Amino acid sequence: MQTTFTDEQLADPGTARANEILRACVHCGFCTATCPTYQVLGDELDSPRGRIYLIKDMLENERVPDEKTVRHIDRCLSCLACMTTCPSGVHYMHLVDHARDYIERHYNRPFSDRALRWLLARILPYPGRFRLALLGAKLAKPFKGFLPDARLRAMLDMAPARIPPVSRNDTPQSFPAQGARKMRVALMTGCAQRALNTDINDATIRLLTRLGCEVVVARGAGCCGALTHHMGKTQESHATAEKNIRAWTREMAGAGLDAIVINTSGCGTTVKDYGHMFRTGPLAQQAAQVSAIAMDVSEVLTRLDLPEGADQGLTVAYHAACSLQHGQKIKTHPKALLKRAGFKVVEPADSHLCCGSAGTYNLMQPEISGQLKARKIRTLEAKAPDLIAAGNIGCMMQIGSGTALPVVHTVELLDWATGGPKPPALALGVAAQTP
Protein backbone atom coordinates (compact mmCIF):
# COMPACT_ATOMS: atom_id res chain seq x y z
CA MET A 1 0.00 0.00 0.00
CA GLN A 2 1.37 3.40 -0.94
CA THR A 3 1.54 5.99 1.83
CA THR A 4 2.31 9.72 1.83
CA PHE A 5 3.32 10.56 5.39
CA THR A 6 5.61 13.57 5.73
CA ASP A 7 9.02 13.45 7.41
CA GLU A 8 7.55 15.45 10.26
CA GLN A 9 4.76 12.92 10.74
CA LEU A 10 7.21 10.01 10.61
CA ALA A 11 9.20 11.56 13.44
CA ASP A 12 6.48 10.21 15.74
CA PRO A 13 7.32 6.55 16.56
CA GLY A 14 3.67 5.50 16.51
CA THR A 15 3.08 7.00 13.07
CA ALA A 16 6.34 5.54 11.78
CA ARG A 17 5.25 2.08 12.92
CA ALA A 18 1.81 2.60 11.35
CA ASN A 19 3.51 3.54 8.08
CA GLU A 20 5.53 0.30 8.10
CA ILE A 21 2.39 -1.74 8.67
CA LEU A 22 0.33 0.07 6.04
CA ARG A 23 3.05 -0.40 3.44
CA ALA A 24 3.02 -4.15 4.06
CA CYS A 25 -0.67 -4.45 3.09
CA VAL A 26 -1.27 -5.59 -0.52
CA HIS A 27 -5.08 -5.19 -0.50
CA CYS A 28 -5.59 -8.95 -1.08
CA GLY A 29 -8.65 -9.21 1.16
CA PHE A 30 -7.77 -12.62 2.60
CA CYS A 31 -8.42 -11.10 6.02
CA THR A 32 -12.12 -10.66 5.27
CA ALA A 33 -12.61 -14.44 5.21
CA THR A 34 -11.67 -14.81 8.88
CA CYS A 35 -12.89 -11.50 10.34
CA PRO A 36 -15.79 -12.14 12.74
CA THR A 37 -17.36 -8.69 12.36
CA TYR A 38 -17.28 -8.92 8.58
CA GLN A 39 -18.90 -12.35 8.83
CA VAL A 40 -21.71 -10.88 10.95
CA LEU A 41 -22.19 -7.45 9.34
CA GLY A 42 -21.03 -7.99 5.74
CA ASP A 43 -19.68 -4.43 5.51
CA GLU A 44 -16.22 -3.94 3.97
CA LEU A 45 -15.54 -1.18 6.48
CA ASP A 46 -16.09 -3.74 9.25
CA SER A 47 -13.25 -5.87 7.90
CA PRO A 48 -9.51 -5.42 8.56
CA ARG A 49 -8.93 -4.19 5.00
CA GLY A 50 -11.69 -1.63 5.31
CA ARG A 51 -10.45 -0.43 8.68
CA ILE A 52 -6.92 -0.15 7.30
CA TYR A 53 -8.18 2.27 4.65
CA LEU A 54 -10.00 4.32 7.29
CA ILE A 55 -6.95 4.41 9.56
CA LYS A 56 -4.63 5.36 6.70
CA ASP A 57 -6.86 8.27 5.68
CA MET A 58 -7.24 9.46 9.27
CA LEU A 59 -3.54 9.35 10.11
CA GLU A 60 -2.12 10.66 6.84
CA ASN A 61 -4.42 13.66 6.80
CA GLU A 62 -4.18 14.17 10.56
CA ARG A 63 -7.93 14.29 10.44
CA VAL A 64 -10.17 14.73 13.45
CA PRO A 65 -11.88 11.32 13.55
CA ASP A 66 -15.50 11.37 12.44
CA GLU A 67 -18.31 9.26 13.83
CA LYS A 68 -18.21 6.81 10.92
CA THR A 69 -14.52 6.05 11.29
CA VAL A 70 -14.78 5.66 15.05
CA ARG A 71 -17.82 3.40 14.77
CA HIS A 72 -16.08 0.93 12.46
CA ILE A 73 -12.85 0.88 14.46
CA ASP A 74 -14.79 0.47 17.72
CA ARG A 75 -16.45 -2.59 16.19
CA CYS A 76 -13.08 -4.32 15.81
CA LEU A 77 -12.66 -7.12 18.35
CA SER A 78 -8.86 -7.13 18.15
CA CYS A 79 -9.19 -10.91 17.83
CA LEU A 80 -6.20 -10.81 15.44
CA ALA A 81 -7.54 -13.61 13.22
CA CYS A 82 -6.56 -11.35 10.33
CA MET A 83 -2.91 -11.56 11.40
CA THR A 84 -3.04 -15.36 11.28
CA THR A 85 -4.57 -15.22 7.80
CA CYS A 86 -2.52 -12.41 6.26
CA PRO A 87 0.07 -13.69 3.74
CA SER A 88 1.99 -10.39 3.90
CA GLY A 89 2.60 -10.25 7.63
CA VAL A 90 0.59 -7.09 8.27
CA HIS A 91 0.84 -6.42 12.02
CA TYR A 92 -2.73 -5.23 12.39
CA MET A 93 -2.56 -5.24 16.21
CA HIS A 94 -0.03 -2.41 16.40
CA LEU A 95 -1.92 -0.45 13.75
CA VAL A 96 -5.34 -0.60 15.40
CA ASP A 97 -3.82 0.08 18.83
CA HIS A 98 -2.23 3.27 17.47
CA ALA A 99 -5.51 4.25 15.80
CA ARG A 100 -7.36 3.86 19.09
CA ASP A 101 -4.80 6.00 20.86
CA TYR A 102 -5.22 8.65 18.14
CA ILE A 103 -9.01 8.53 18.44
CA GLU A 104 -8.85 8.81 22.23
CA ARG A 105 -6.74 11.97 21.90
CA HIS A 106 -8.66 13.65 19.06
CA TYR A 107 -12.30 12.52 19.11
CA ASN A 108 -14.96 13.91 21.42
CA ARG A 109 -17.22 10.95 22.12
CA PRO A 110 -20.85 11.34 23.15
CA PHE A 111 -21.23 11.74 26.90
CA SER A 112 -22.75 8.28 27.42
CA ASP A 113 -19.77 6.66 25.66
CA ARG A 114 -17.26 8.67 27.64
CA ALA A 115 -19.03 7.86 30.90
CA LEU A 116 -19.16 4.12 30.19
CA ARG A 117 -15.52 3.92 29.14
CA TRP A 118 -14.47 5.95 32.18
CA LEU A 119 -16.47 3.64 34.44
CA LEU A 120 -14.98 0.47 32.97
CA ALA A 121 -11.44 1.86 33.21
CA ARG A 122 -12.00 2.74 36.88
CA ILE A 123 -13.52 -0.60 37.89
CA LEU A 124 -12.35 -3.61 35.89
CA PRO A 125 -8.58 -3.33 36.50
CA TYR A 126 -9.12 -3.13 40.28
CA PRO A 127 -10.28 -6.41 41.88
CA GLY A 128 -11.70 -4.79 45.01
CA ARG A 129 -13.76 -2.27 43.07
CA PHE A 130 -14.77 -4.96 40.60
CA ARG A 131 -16.10 -7.16 43.40
CA LEU A 132 -18.22 -4.32 44.73
CA ALA A 133 -19.52 -3.63 41.21
CA LEU A 134 -20.40 -7.31 40.74
CA LEU A 135 -22.32 -7.28 44.01
CA GLY A 136 -24.20 -4.17 42.90
CA ALA A 137 -24.94 -5.72 39.50
CA LYS A 138 -26.25 -8.87 41.17
CA LEU A 139 -28.66 -6.80 43.27
CA ALA A 140 -29.76 -4.75 40.24
CA LYS A 141 -30.39 -7.70 37.91
CA PRO A 142 -34.14 -7.95 38.64
CA PHE A 143 -34.52 -4.37 37.38
CA LYS A 144 -32.54 -4.91 34.18
CA GLY A 145 -35.56 -4.41 31.95
CA PHE A 146 -35.93 -0.81 33.07
CA LEU A 147 -32.48 0.18 31.80
CA PRO A 148 -32.60 2.09 28.49
CA ASP A 149 -29.04 1.26 27.36
CA ALA A 150 -28.24 -2.25 26.08
CA ARG A 151 -24.69 -1.81 27.29
CA LEU A 152 -25.83 -1.32 30.86
CA ARG A 153 -27.99 -4.44 30.58
CA ALA A 154 -24.95 -6.33 29.30
CA MET A 155 -23.00 -5.23 32.37
CA LEU A 156 -25.67 -6.71 34.62
CA ASP A 157 -25.68 -9.94 32.63
CA MET A 158 -21.95 -10.23 33.18
CA ALA A 159 -22.34 -10.59 36.95
CA PRO A 160 -21.91 -14.24 37.96
CA ALA A 161 -24.49 -15.95 40.14
CA ARG A 162 -21.78 -16.53 42.74
CA ILE A 163 -19.02 -14.07 43.59
CA PRO A 164 -16.03 -16.14 44.72
CA PRO A 165 -14.26 -15.45 48.01
CA VAL A 166 -10.97 -13.58 48.01
CA SER A 167 -8.06 -15.98 47.52
CA ARG A 168 -5.22 -15.89 50.02
CA ASN A 169 -2.87 -16.76 47.17
CA ASP A 170 -3.25 -13.33 45.56
CA THR A 171 -1.04 -11.54 48.06
CA PRO A 172 2.73 -11.16 47.46
CA GLN A 173 4.40 -14.37 48.60
CA SER A 174 6.41 -17.38 47.48
CA PHE A 175 5.23 -20.98 47.10
CA PRO A 176 8.05 -23.56 47.30
CA ALA A 177 8.44 -26.30 44.71
CA GLN A 178 7.54 -29.83 45.73
CA GLY A 179 10.67 -31.94 45.42
CA ALA A 180 13.65 -30.73 43.41
CA ARG A 181 13.17 -27.23 42.03
CA LYS A 182 13.15 -27.14 38.24
CA MET A 183 12.12 -23.52 37.67
CA ARG A 184 11.46 -20.30 39.54
CA VAL A 185 8.54 -18.42 38.03
CA ALA A 186 6.44 -15.36 38.75
CA LEU A 187 2.68 -15.83 38.41
CA MET A 188 0.69 -12.92 37.06
CA THR A 189 -2.50 -13.03 39.14
CA GLY A 190 -4.23 -10.38 37.02
CA CYS A 191 -7.18 -8.18 37.88
CA ALA A 192 -10.62 -9.21 36.56
CA GLN A 193 -9.81 -12.88 37.10
CA ARG A 194 -9.16 -12.23 40.79
CA ALA A 195 -12.76 -11.01 41.12
CA LEU A 196 -14.51 -13.41 38.75
CA ASN A 197 -12.80 -16.75 39.35
CA THR A 198 -10.17 -17.29 42.04
CA ASP A 199 -9.99 -21.04 41.36
CA ILE A 200 -7.79 -20.48 38.29
CA ASN A 201 -4.83 -18.92 40.10
CA ASP A 202 -5.17 -21.42 42.95
CA ALA A 203 -5.09 -24.35 40.51
CA THR A 204 -2.13 -22.84 38.66
CA ILE A 205 -0.08 -22.54 41.84
CA ARG A 206 -0.90 -26.09 42.95
CA LEU A 207 -0.05 -27.54 39.55
CA LEU A 208 3.21 -25.65 39.04
CA THR A 209 4.54 -26.36 42.52
CA ARG A 210 3.56 -30.03 42.15
CA LEU A 211 5.63 -30.18 38.95
CA GLY A 212 8.70 -28.61 40.53
CA CYS A 213 8.27 -24.85 40.18
CA GLU A 214 8.83 -22.27 42.87
CA VAL A 215 6.01 -19.80 42.27
CA VAL A 216 6.31 -16.16 43.26
CA VAL A 217 3.54 -13.56 43.38
CA ALA A 218 5.61 -10.39 42.99
CA ARG A 219 4.92 -7.36 45.15
CA GLY A 220 3.56 -4.48 43.07
CA ALA A 221 2.38 -6.52 40.07
CA GLY A 222 -1.26 -6.28 39.03
CA CYS A 223 -3.34 -5.48 35.95
CA CYS A 224 -1.47 -5.98 32.67
CA GLY A 225 -3.00 -2.82 31.17
CA ALA A 226 -4.83 -4.57 28.32
CA LEU A 227 -8.32 -3.32 29.23
CA THR A 228 -7.34 0.36 29.05
CA HIS A 229 -4.81 -0.21 26.26
CA HIS A 230 -7.53 -1.43 23.90
CA MET A 231 -9.65 1.60 24.76
CA GLY A 232 -6.85 3.86 23.55
CA LYS A 233 -6.10 5.06 27.08
CA THR A 234 -2.35 4.74 26.61
CA GLN A 235 -1.25 6.76 29.61
CA GLU A 236 -3.34 4.63 31.97
CA SER A 237 -2.35 1.32 30.40
CA HIS A 238 1.34 2.19 30.45
CA ALA A 239 1.14 3.23 34.10
CA THR A 240 -0.16 -0.19 35.16
CA ALA A 241 2.21 -2.01 32.81
CA GLU A 242 5.14 -0.08 34.27
CA LYS A 243 4.30 -1.35 37.75
CA ASN A 244 4.50 -4.92 36.46
CA ILE A 245 7.79 -4.31 34.68
CA ARG A 246 9.35 -2.89 37.83
CA ALA A 247 7.94 -5.66 40.04
CA TRP A 248 9.17 -8.49 37.81
CA THR A 249 12.58 -6.99 37.06
CA ARG A 250 13.14 -6.72 40.82
CA GLU A 251 12.56 -10.46 41.04
CA MET A 252 14.79 -11.06 38.02
CA ALA A 253 17.58 -9.03 39.60
CA GLY A 254 17.11 -10.78 42.95
CA ALA A 255 16.63 -14.55 43.09
CA GLY A 256 16.02 -14.67 39.33
CA LEU A 257 13.12 -15.83 37.17
CA ASP A 258 12.93 -18.51 34.51
CA ALA A 259 9.52 -17.34 33.34
CA ILE A 260 6.62 -15.00 33.99
CA VAL A 261 3.59 -17.28 33.88
CA ILE A 262 0.28 -15.92 32.62
CA ASN A 263 -2.93 -17.93 32.73
CA THR A 264 -5.17 -15.34 31.08
CA SER A 265 -4.24 -15.29 27.42
CA GLY A 266 -5.56 -11.77 26.83
CA CYS A 267 -3.03 -10.55 29.40
CA GLY A 268 -0.31 -12.71 27.89
CA THR A 269 -0.63 -11.11 24.48
CA THR A 270 -0.22 -7.68 26.05
CA VAL A 271 2.69 -8.56 28.35
CA LYS A 272 4.54 -10.17 25.45
CA ASP A 273 4.15 -6.84 23.66
CA TYR A 274 5.62 -4.72 26.49
CA GLY A 275 8.91 -4.56 24.59
CA HIS A 276 7.14 -2.79 21.74
CA MET A 277 4.96 -0.62 23.95
CA PHE A 278 7.96 0.79 25.85
CA ARG A 279 10.51 0.67 23.01
CA THR A 280 11.17 4.42 22.98
CA GLY A 281 11.18 5.10 26.73
CA PRO A 282 13.54 4.69 29.66
CA LEU A 283 12.10 1.26 30.49
CA ALA A 284 12.82 -0.15 27.02
CA GLN A 285 15.44 -2.64 28.17
CA GLN A 286 13.51 -3.85 31.21
CA ALA A 287 10.29 -4.15 29.19
CA ALA A 288 12.07 -6.22 26.55
CA GLN A 289 13.47 -8.49 29.28
CA VAL A 290 9.99 -9.03 30.70
CA SER A 291 8.48 -9.78 27.29
CA ALA A 292 11.28 -12.23 26.55
CA ILE A 293 10.39 -14.53 29.47
CA ALA A 294 6.59 -14.03 29.51
CA MET A 295 4.86 -17.34 28.81
CA ASP A 296 1.36 -18.71 28.74
CA VAL A 297 0.94 -21.38 31.40
CA SER A 298 0.60 -24.02 28.66
CA GLU A 299 4.06 -23.10 27.33
CA VAL A 300 5.59 -23.63 30.76
CA LEU A 301 3.76 -26.90 31.32
CA THR A 302 5.12 -28.37 28.08
CA ARG A 303 8.61 -27.87 29.54
CA LEU A 304 7.74 -29.75 32.71
CA ASP A 305 7.13 -33.45 33.19
CA LEU A 306 3.34 -33.56 33.27
CA PRO A 307 2.37 -37.12 34.25
CA GLU A 308 0.49 -39.14 31.66
CA GLY A 309 -2.97 -39.77 33.08
CA ALA A 310 -5.46 -42.60 32.79
CA ASP A 311 -8.61 -42.14 30.73
CA GLN A 312 -10.75 -39.60 32.60
CA GLY A 313 -13.92 -40.66 30.81
CA LEU A 314 -14.70 -37.07 29.82
CA THR A 315 -14.99 -35.36 26.46
CA VAL A 316 -13.67 -31.80 26.58
CA ALA A 317 -14.59 -29.26 23.90
CA TYR A 318 -11.55 -27.01 23.70
CA HIS A 319 -12.24 -23.35 22.92
CA ALA A 320 -9.17 -21.65 21.50
CA ALA A 321 -9.08 -18.07 22.80
CA CYS A 322 -8.20 -15.61 20.06
CA SER A 323 -5.49 -14.00 22.16
CA LEU A 324 -3.86 -17.43 22.50
CA GLN A 325 -4.18 -18.85 18.99
CA HIS A 326 -3.85 -15.59 17.02
CA GLY A 327 -2.16 -13.20 19.43
CA GLN A 328 0.46 -15.64 20.75
CA LYS A 329 0.35 -18.31 18.03
CA ILE A 330 -0.18 -21.05 20.64
CA LYS A 331 -2.47 -23.66 19.13
CA THR A 332 -1.38 -27.17 20.07
CA HIS A 333 -0.03 -26.98 23.64
CA PRO A 334 -3.36 -26.87 25.56
CA LYS A 335 -4.89 -29.69 23.52
CA ALA A 336 -1.80 -31.87 23.81
CA LEU A 337 -1.65 -31.34 27.58
CA LEU A 338 -5.32 -32.23 28.04
CA LYS A 339 -4.90 -35.39 25.99
CA ARG A 340 -1.82 -36.37 27.98
CA ALA A 341 -3.80 -35.92 31.19
CA GLY A 342 -6.41 -38.41 29.98
CA PHE A 343 -9.16 -36.26 28.48
CA LYS A 344 -10.74 -36.76 25.07
CA VAL A 345 -10.44 -33.41 23.26
CA VAL A 346 -12.74 -32.17 20.49
CA GLU A 347 -12.78 -28.83 18.67
CA PRO A 348 -15.76 -26.92 17.30
CA ALA A 349 -16.23 -25.91 13.69
CA ASP A 350 -14.73 -22.54 12.81
CA SER A 351 -12.55 -22.66 15.91
CA HIS A 352 -10.61 -19.66 14.58
CA LEU A 353 -13.59 -17.32 15.04
CA CYS A 354 -14.02 -15.18 18.15
CA CYS A 355 -16.61 -15.90 20.85
CA GLY A 356 -17.33 -12.17 21.15
CA SER A 357 -15.82 -11.53 24.57
CA ALA A 358 -12.67 -9.59 23.60
CA GLY A 359 -11.98 -7.78 26.86
CA THR A 360 -14.68 -5.13 27.24
CA TYR A 361 -16.16 -5.71 23.78
CA ASN A 362 -19.12 -7.70 25.10
CA LEU A 363 -20.00 -4.70 27.28
CA MET A 364 -19.52 -1.99 24.66
CA GLN A 365 -20.81 -3.87 21.59
CA PRO A 366 -23.38 -6.26 23.12
CA GLU A 367 -25.40 -6.89 19.95
CA ILE A 368 -22.48 -8.05 17.81
CA SER A 369 -20.96 -9.85 20.76
CA GLY A 370 -24.23 -11.68 21.39
CA GLN A 371 -24.36 -12.98 17.82
CA LEU A 372 -20.80 -14.24 18.01
CA LYS A 373 -21.48 -15.88 21.37
CA ALA A 374 -24.56 -17.70 20.08
CA ARG A 375 -22.65 -19.05 17.09
CA LYS A 376 -19.69 -20.16 19.21
CA ILE A 377 -21.92 -21.97 21.70
CA ARG A 378 -23.80 -23.75 18.90
CA THR A 379 -20.57 -25.09 17.44
CA LEU A 380 -19.26 -26.17 20.85
CA GLU A 381 -22.47 -27.90 21.90
CA ALA A 382 -22.66 -29.64 18.50
CA LYS A 383 -19.68 -31.73 19.61
CA ALA A 384 -21.75 -33.15 22.51
CA PRO A 385 -18.99 -32.64 25.08
CA ASP A 386 -19.19 -33.16 28.83
CA LEU A 387 -17.59 -29.77 29.43
CA ILE A 388 -15.83 -26.87 27.76
CA ALA A 389 -12.25 -25.77 28.48
CA ALA A 390 -10.59 -22.45 27.65
CA GLY A 391 -7.48 -20.54 28.62
CA ASN A 392 -8.93 -17.06 29.09
CA ILE A 393 -11.32 -15.78 31.76
CA GLY A 394 -13.16 -13.48 29.35
CA CYS A 395 -14.02 -16.37 27.04
CA MET A 396 -15.07 -18.50 30.00
CA MET A 397 -17.49 -15.84 31.25
CA GLN A 398 -18.84 -15.17 27.75
CA ILE A 399 -19.48 -18.80 26.85
CA GLY A 400 -20.57 -19.78 30.35
CA SER A 401 -23.34 -17.18 30.29
CA GLY A 402 -25.06 -18.96 27.40
CA THR A 403 -24.65 -22.70 27.98
CA ALA A 404 -25.57 -25.22 30.65
CA LEU A 405 -22.29 -27.06 30.12
CA PRO A 406 -19.56 -26.52 32.72
CA VAL A 407 -16.87 -24.13 31.49
CA VAL A 408 -13.47 -24.48 33.16
CA HIS A 409 -9.93 -23.28 32.65
CA THR A 410 -7.54 -25.76 31.05
CA VAL A 411 -5.22 -25.54 34.03
CA GLU A 412 -8.02 -26.53 36.43
CA LEU A 413 -8.46 -29.82 34.56
CA LEU A 414 -4.71 -30.48 34.52
CA ASP A 415 -4.49 -29.76 38.25
CA TRP A 416 -7.36 -32.15 38.95
CA ALA A 417 -5.89 -34.90 36.76
CA THR A 418 -2.58 -34.71 38.64
CA GLY A 419 -3.93 -34.83 42.17
CA GLY A 420 -5.71 -31.54 42.78
CA PRO A 421 -9.37 -31.02 43.72
CA LYS A 422 -12.21 -31.35 41.25
CA PRO A 423 -12.92 -27.97 39.59
CA PRO A 424 -15.96 -26.44 41.35
CA ALA A 425 -17.76 -26.00 38.03
CA LEU A 426 -17.75 -29.78 37.56
CA ALA A 427 -19.30 -30.44 40.94
CA LEU A 428 -22.62 -29.18 39.61
CA GLY A 429 -23.47 -32.25 37.58
CA VAL A 430 -20.78 -33.87 35.49
CA ALA A 431 -20.26 -37.48 36.47
CA ALA A 432 -16.56 -38.22 36.32
CA GLN A 433 -14.08 -40.59 37.84
CA THR A 434 -11.77 -38.95 40.32
CA PRO A 435 -8.10 -39.52 39.48
N, C-alpha and C positions, 0 to 999 in steps of 0.2 A: 504494500500500500504506500502510495506517495504521500509525504507529509511536507508541510511548509512552515515549520516552526522557525522563529528567528533565533539568532545567537543569544539574544537577551533572554528569550523564553527558555532556551536550553540550558541556561546557567542554573536554573532551578533543578535540583536532582530528581524531583518527582516528575517533572515534565520531560526531562531527558530520558528517564526510564519509560515513560509512556510513549515517547517517540520511538524507542527501540522496539517496543511491543507492537505498535501500530505498523511499523515498517515490515514486521515479520508476517503480517496477515496477507494472504493472497486471495481473499474474497471467495474461497472455494465453497463455503456453505456447509461443509461436512458437520459443523457444530450444530446446525439446526436439527439434525436427526436425533441428537441425544439431549437437547435442551428441554427440560421439563415444562418451562413456561411457554415455549413455542408449541410443544405438544398439546397443551391445554388451550391456549389462546389463539394459535394460528396466525399471529401477527409478526411479521418480519422484525419489527422494532422490539419485540419481546423475545428475540433470539440473540445469541452472542454477536453475530455479525451485524445485526441491526443496532445493537447497543454500541458496538465499536464505532460505527459511523456517527452516532450521536455524540459519543465522547470525543472523537476526533474533531468534530465541528465545534464543540463547546470549548475545548482546550486551545485549539489553534487560533480561534477568533477571540479568546479570552472573554467569552460571552457570559453574561449573567444567565444562569440556567433558567429555562422556562418550565412551565408546569408539565408540558408534554415530555420533555427530556427527563425530568426528575421522576415522573410516573413510571416510565419504562425502565429506568435504572433501579428504582426502588423495587420493581417487580422481580429483579434478579435474585435468585436464591443464594448465589455464590456456592453452588454445589460443585462447580468445577468439572462437570462431566465434559464440557467443551474442551478442556485442556487434555483430557484423556483421548478425545477423539481427534483433535487437531493434528494434521500431518506436518504442520509448519512450526510447531513448538511455540505458538502464541501464548505468552504467560498472562492469560486473561485476569488472573487473581490480582496481580499487582496493578493492572490497568483499572479495573473496577474499584479497587480500594482507593486509588488516587482520585478517581472521579467522584467518589463519595466524599472524600476530604474536601475537594473543590466545591462540591454542592453545599456541604455544611458551612463553608466559609462565605459563599456568595449568594445563596438562595434563601429568601425569607419564606419559610413554610407557613401554612395556615396555623393559627393558634392551637387548634386541637392536635395537629401533628406534632408541633413543638412540645406541647404539654405531655403527650404520650411518650415521646422519645426521651424527654427529660426524666419522666417518672421511671421508665425502664432502666435508664442509666444510673439512677440513684438507688434502685432497689435490687435488681438481679445480681450485680457483682458482690453484694454484701449479704452473706448467709443469714445474719441476725435479722436484718431488715426484711429479707426475702421470707423468712419464716413468719414474721408478723403479717406480711402481706398475704401469705397463703392462708393464714388463720382468718384474716379479714375476708378473703375471697370465699372461703368455705362458709362463713356465716352469711355472706351476701348471695350465695348461689340461688336460694329460693326466689329471689327478686330479680333474677337475670332478665326475665322477659320485659321488665320495665326500662331497661337500659336502651337508649336510642342508637348507640354506636356498636357495630358488630365487633369492633376490636376490644371494647370493654367486656363484651360477652365472652369473647375468646379468652380473655384473661381469667375470667371466673371459671371457665371450663378447664383451664390448665391446673387448677388447684386439685391435688390428689385427695382421695377420700380419707387417707391417713397421713398425717404429717409425722415423719419419723423423729425419734428422740435425737438429741445432740450426741454425736459420737465422741467418746473420750480420745479417740485416735487422731482427731483433727488438730490437737494442740502440738506445738513444737516438741519433739521428742525423738528418741532413737529406739528401734526395735531390733534386738540382736538376731543374727542368723541362727537357725537350728543346725547344729553340727558344724562342719568346717565352712568358713565363710568363703563364698565364691565371688561375690560382688558387694560393693557398697553403693546404694542407690538412694536418690532423693525422690520421694513420692509427691507429685503435685496433687494436693487434695481438692483444688478448685474452689468454686464459689456456689453456683446453682446446685451442683450435685450434693454439696454438703447440707442443703436444705431439703432437696427432693428425695434423695435416696442415700442414706449413710451406709447401707450394706455394701456398696461397691468398694469404697475405700477400705472398709474392714476386711472384706474378702481378699482384696489385693495384698494387704499387709500380711494376712495369714499365709497366703499362697507363696509370696516371695520369700518370707522368712523360712517357710517349710522347705523351700528349694535351695536354701543356702545364701540368701541375700540379707545383709544388714540394711534395714530400711530407715531412712531419716525423713522426718517432716521438718523442713528448714524454717527457722524463725524468720518471719517477715514475708514469706511467700504467700500468695493468695491468688486472686483472679488473674487469668492470663491476659486479659484485655480484649479478647475477641469480641465480646458483646458490644462494647463501645467502638471498637475498631471498625466493625462492619456498619456502624451508623455514621461513619465519617468523623467521629469525635476523637481525632488523633491525639490531641493533648491529653485527654483523659486516659485513653488506651495506653499511651506510652508511659504515663505516670505509674499505672499499675504494673505494666511489664517491667519497668525499671526496678521496682521493688523485688520482683522475682529474680532478675538478673543479679542484683546485689546479694540477695539471700543465697542463691545457689553458688555464686562465685566465692562467697565466704566459705562454704562447705568444700568447694573444690580446692581452695587454697589451704584449708585446714587438714582434715583427715582424708580428703580426696573423694571423688565420685567417679564411678564407672558409667553411670547413666542417670538421667533425669527421667523417671517413669511417669507416663501420663496415661490415664485410663478413660479419659474423655477425648475422643478423637478430634472434636472441634477445637479443643484447647491445643492438642498436639500439632495441628496444622499451623496454628498461630505461633506457638513457641519455636517450632522449627524454622519459622520465618523471622525470628528476632534479629538474626544477622543482617537481613535486608532492611528491616524496619529501622535499625539503629546504625546503618552503615556510614552515615555522614556525621555522627555525633561522637562525643567523648567516650561513650560506652561501646563503641564499635567492636573492639577486640573482645571484651567480656561477653557481649551479645552473641558474637560468632562462636565463642567457646561453648556457651549454653546451647545454642542451636545444634552444635556438632555432636553433643551427647544426649540430646532429647530423643526419647524413644517411646513409641506406643508400647503398652504393656505386653502386647502379643510379640513384639520384636524381642523384648527381653526374655520372654518365656521360651522362645525358640532357641536361645543360647543356654538355657538351663536344662537339666535332665528331668523333664516332666515324665513321671511314671506312666507306663502304658496301662490303661485301665481295662477292666472287663466290660462286656456289653452292658450298658446302662438300661437298655430296654426303652429308650426314649428317642423319638425323632425330633430333631431340632431344626426349625427353619431359621437359617442364618440371614439376617438383614445386614447388608454391607452399607455402613454409614458413608455418605458421600465424602466427608472429610477424611475418612480412612482410605477408601479405594481410589478416589480422585485426587484429594489434597495431598496424601502421603504415599500414594501408590502401593498400599499394603492390601493385598487381595487374598493371598493364600494362607497366611499365618493363622488367623483365627479359626478357619475351617479345619486346617491340619491339626491344630491343637485339640479341638473338640473331638475329632475323629480318634486321635490318639488316646483321649481320655475315655473313650467307649461310647460316644454318642453317634447316632446316625444323623448325618447332616444333609439337608436339602436346601436348595436355593429357589427363590421365586422367579417367575418370568420377569424380564426387564429389570434385573437386579441393579442395573446401572442408574436407574432413575430415582430421583429424590423422593423421600416420604413426605416432604413439605414442612419439616420442622425448621431446620436452618437457623439455629440461634433464636432470634426474636421474630423471624419471618412469620411463624404461625400466629403471632400476636398482632403484627402490623399488616399482614395480607391474609386474613383468615379465609376468605372465599377461595383463593387459589390454593392455599395450603390445604383446605378441606378436601378439594378435589384430588390433590395428590395423595393425601392420606387414605382416602377411600380406595383409590386404585392400588396403592401399596398393600393395604390390608387384604383386598381381594386376592391378589397374587400370592400373598403369604398363606392365607387360609386355604387356597386351592391345593396346596401341598399336603393338606391334612396332617399337620405336625402336632406334637404334644405341647410344644412351647416354641417361643420365638426368642432368639438371642441376638444381641447387638452390642456394639462397643462404644456407644455414645448416649449419654443421658437424655439429650434432646430427642433423639429418635425413639428411645424407649418410652418417654412420656407421650410423644405424638402417636405412636402405634398403639400403646397401651390404652389410650383414651377411646379407641374405637374397636377393640376386639375383646372377646372373653378369654382368649388364650393368655397364659402367663407370659410376661415379657421380662427377661432377665439379662443381666450383663454377662458377656462371655466369661469373664473372670470369676463370676459367682459359680458358674457350672464347673469350671476347672478346679476351684477351691473345694467344692463339694465332692468331686470325683477323687480328690487326693486326700480326703480325710476331714474336710471342713463340714460345717453344718449345712443342712438343706437350705437353699435360697428361700426366704420367706414367701416369695411370690408362688413357689411351687407347693407350699403347704396348703393352698386354698383349693386343691382338687386334683392335681396330677398324681396318679398312682405310679410310683417308681420304686425300684429297689434301692435301698441305701447301700452305698459302697462299703 
